[in-house]
């Protein structure tokens, strides 16, 4: 399971290939990813936005950014975690994702970034 530690936050990622998920062309493969973000600092922080770079085999990378995650901008208290699940379609049999979250420190109102680990998107049959 990919993991990173940055700016006092631990990010854990679990990826699942969903071979029966139906998509529109040109996408052929769908992956679900579950991310747990743990605040190991002593200050409350709010997740404001996310940025992803998705590398899809030999195709041009895609960039995704926007407010929050799955429609939420959660506040994560010291010692607490937030877990969410989202998904990513790709064209080829393999790819990878990586990026960062932008947080707001609720004590001093400064923003800061927390890098995510880069994680693999590999179809189940490509692993054999």
C-alpha positions as a Python dict, from the first residue, in 0.01 Angstrom:
ca = {
    (1, 'X'): (0, 0, 0),
    (2, 'X'): (156, 333, -104),
    (3, 'X'): (216, 576, 182),
    (4, 'X'): (368, 919, 225),
    (5, 'X'): (442, 1154, 514),
    (6, 'X'): (457, 1525, 440),
    (7, 'X'): (406, 1838, 652),
    (8, 'X'): (287, 1625, 943),
    (9, 'X'): (24, 1436, 743),
    (10, 'X'): (31, 1066, 661),
    (11, 'X'): (-138, 959, 335),
    (12, 'X'): (-226, 590, 277),
    (13, 'X'): (-365, 468, -56),
    (14, 'X'): (-542, 143, -145),
    (15, 'X'): (-613, 84, -517),
    (16, 'X'): (-862, -164, -663),
    (17, 'X'): (-909, -250, -1030),
    (18, 'X'): (-1280, -288, -1114),
    (19, 'X'): (-1282, -487, -1441),
    (20, 'X'): (-1663, -498, -1475),
    (21, 'X'): (-1720, -124, -1435),
    (22, 'X'): (-1883, 20, -1749),
    (23, 'X'): (-1731, 333, -1903),
    (24, 'X'): (-1760, 548, -2210),
    (25, 'X'): (-1498, 526, -2484),
    (26, 'X'): (-1208, 580, -2503),
    (27, 'X'): (-1167, 462, -2142),
    (28, 'X'): (-1133, 87, -2096),
    (29, 'X'): (-1031, 36, -1731),
    (30, 'X'): (-1160, 176, -1404),
    (31, 'X'): (-982, 195, -1071),
    (32, 'X'): (-1120, 275, -730),
    (33, 'X'): (-882, 429, -480),
    (34, 'X'): (-932, 474, -108),
    (35, 'X'): (-726, 742, 60),
    (36, 'X'): (-679, 791, 432),
    (37, 'X'): (-533, 1124, 546),
    (38, 'X'): (-408, 1136, 905),
    (39, 'X'): (-323, 1462, 1079),
    (40, 'X'): (-12, 1397, 1290),
    (41, 'X'): (31, 1766, 1377),
    (42, 'X'): (-98, 1953, 1682),
    (43, 'X'): (-321, 2189, 1478),
    (44, 'X'): (-655, 2153, 1300),
    (45, 'X'): (-646, 2178, 923),
    (46, 'X'): (-908, 2193, 650),
    (47, 'X'): (-855, 2020, 317),
    (48, 'X'): (-928, 2295, 63),
    (49, 'X'): (-837, 2147, -275),
    (50, 'X'): (-667, 1863, -461),
    (51, 'X'): (-437, 1832, -761),
    (52, 'X'): (-372, 1506, -950),
    (53, 'X'): (-144, 1419, -1239),
    (54, 'X'): (-266, 1097, -1403),
    (55, 'X'): (-23, 918, -1632),
    (56, 'X'): (-208, 675, -1858),
    (57, 'X'): (40, 436, -2020),
    (58, 'X'): (173, 597, -2335),
    (59, 'X'): (-105, 859, -2357),
    (60, 'X'): (-66, 1224, -2262),
    (61, 'X'): (-101, 1291, -1889),
    (62, 'X'): (-428, 1429, -1752),
    (63, 'X'): (-445, 1689, -1477),
    (64, 'X'): (-732, 1713, -1230),
    (65, 'X'): (-774, 1988, -975),
    (66, 'X'): (-1061, 2137, -783),
    (67, 'X'): (-1210, 2217, -449),
    (68, 'X'): (-1211, 1949, -181),
    (69, 'X'): (-1247, 1576, -238),
    (70, 'X'): (-1571, 1394, -327),
    (71, 'X'): (-1763, 1718, -270),
    (72, 'X'): (-1623, 1774, 80),
    (73, 'X'): (-1371, 2008, 241),
    (74, 'X'): (-1318, 1821, 568),
    (75, 'X'): (-1156, 1959, 880),
    (76, 'X'): (-907, 1706, 1018),
    (77, 'X'): (-832, 1751, 1386),
    (78, 'X'): (-493, 1663, 1541),
    (79, 'X'): (-454, 1285, 1568),
    (80, 'X'): (-765, 1224, 1356),
    (81, 'X'): (-807, 1073, 1008),
    (82, 'X'): (-1033, 1127, 710),
    (83, 'X'): (-1096, 848, 457),
    (84, 'X'): (-1265, 880, 119),
    (85, 'X'): (-1306, 670, -194),
    (86, 'X'): (-1296, 794, -550),
    (87, 'X'): (-1215, 654, -892),
    (88, 'X'): (-1015, 699, -1208),
    (89, 'X'): (-1073, 569, -1563),
    (90, 'X'): (-776, 506, -1793),
    (91, 'X'): (-731, 387, -2150),
    (92, 'X'): (-427, 160, -2124),
    (93, 'X'): (-363, -142, -1900),
    (94, 'X'): (-145, 59, -1664),
    (95, 'X'): (-94, 408, -1533),
    (96, 'X'): (-17, 600, -1218),
    (97, 'X'): (-143, 892, -1015),
    (98, 'X'): (22, 1140, -785),
    (99, 'X'): (-35, 1491, -665),
    (100, 'X'): (-102, 1699, -358),
    (101, 'X'): (-368, 1845, -132),
    (102, 'X'): (-385, 2208, -27),
    (103, 'X'): (-479, 2259, 338),
    (104, 'X'): (-573, 2562, 545),
    (105, 'X'): (-418, 2575, 894),
    (106, 'X'): (-717, 2684, 1104),
    (107, 'X'): (-500, 2842, 1372),
    (108, 'X'): (-290, 3082, 1162),
    (109, 'X'): (-499, 3078, 839),
    (110, 'X'): (-196, 2989, 624),
    (111, 'X'): (-227, 2738, 342),
    (112, 'X'): (19, 2456, 283),
    (113, 'X'): (56, 2155, 56),
    (114, 'X'): (72, 1787, 145),
    (115, 'X'): (214, 1562, -126),
    (116, 'X'): (49, 1228, -195),
    (117, 'X'): (243, 914, -275),
    (118, 'X'): (249, 820, -642),
    (119, 'X'): (44, 505, -686),
    (120, 'X'): (8, 250, -965),
    (121, 'X'): (-305, 181, -1169),
    (122, 'X'): (-245, -168, -1309),
    (123, 'X'): (-511, -404, -1440),
    (124, 'X'): (-543, -734, -1254),
    (125, 'X'): (-441, -943, -1557),
    (126, 'X'): (-131, -729, -1620),
    (127, 'X'): (5, -833, -1280),
    (128, 'X'): (39, -1200, -1383),
}
